[in-house]
Amino acid sequence: MVEVIGVAFKEGGKVYYFAPTKGDYKVGKGVIVETARGVEYATVVMPRTQVEESAVVLPLKPVIRIANEKDEETHRKNGEKKEEAMKTVRERIEKHNLDMKLIDCEFAFDGARAVFYYSAPQRVDFRELVKDLSSVFRMRIELRQVGIRDEIKILGGLAPCGRECCCSSCMPDLKKVSIKMAKNQGLSLNPGKISGLCGRLMCCLSYENDYYADACRRVPKLGSEVGTPEGKGTVVNINMLKMTVRVRIEDKTKDTVAYRDFTVDELKFKRRPCAEADEADGGEGD
């Protein structure tokens, strides 16, 4: 077992493990850590805890220190510079007539670098823009293009369900989503009903996919013929939560049609493999 603390660099962002040093690492406390990008400010989201060695990549980098008043002030000022910086960059983008949409920006904790995130329909030659911004901000400038799903993750918004988008509120990593997940759950395949703000399949389709992928292996196919205690019939509806099936039973001798509900265990049918989401199904990505 290894003792770690979990930190996040953005609210709702991915959790990273660091080796704690002396101090009380309460949730919400600011800490200063060293990353591949340099010294950064992060927030504790997981106090001291023991995890399996297989869950971390050793050796872990130690926390430099718990953020002091000066660190908190520096972090606050970096955040305050964001709005004005975004305005300046948008003006420069318009000046250089570039087809790109500015989404977000970050200032390095030490003030030596600024990273600007943007989306664009195609590759953008921003070399002149970078030179212009370097002279304005007098620091190293980085421009990073992001895809449509990352754009919504950064900007956030209200999803069709009325709640904040999962990708920006409770999903640290974007997951691959397939149309097969919607099929497994018996949802409408109308793109307008299963797509999020990004125009791609909704992330939440993956939440219960494991259950539905297993359930659809144990139920008959819609429209297939099954054997019931009352004779053979045709499947017209399936409830994978209750594991019940509605069957249309036709009695040709009496010229009658009846609809009956049966549990899956009461039926006789050929088990079918479920078309579970995999790479061949074309997971959603950027």
Buried (B, 14 or more C-beta within 10 A) or exposed (E): EBEBBBBBBBEBBEBBBBBBEEEEBEEEBBBBBEEEEEBBBBBBBBBBBEBEEEEBEEEBEEBBBBBEEEBEEBBEEBEEBBEEBBEBBEEBBEEBEBEBEBBBBBBBBEBEBBBBBBBEEEEBEBEEBBEBBEEBBEBEBBBEBBBBBBBBBBBBEEBBEEEBBBBBEEBBEBBBBBBBBBBBBEBEEEEEEBBBBBEBBBBBBBEBBEEBBEBBEEBBEEEEEBBBEEEEBBBEEBBBEEEBBBBBBEEEEEEEEEEBEBEBEBBEBEEEEBBBBEEEBEBBEE
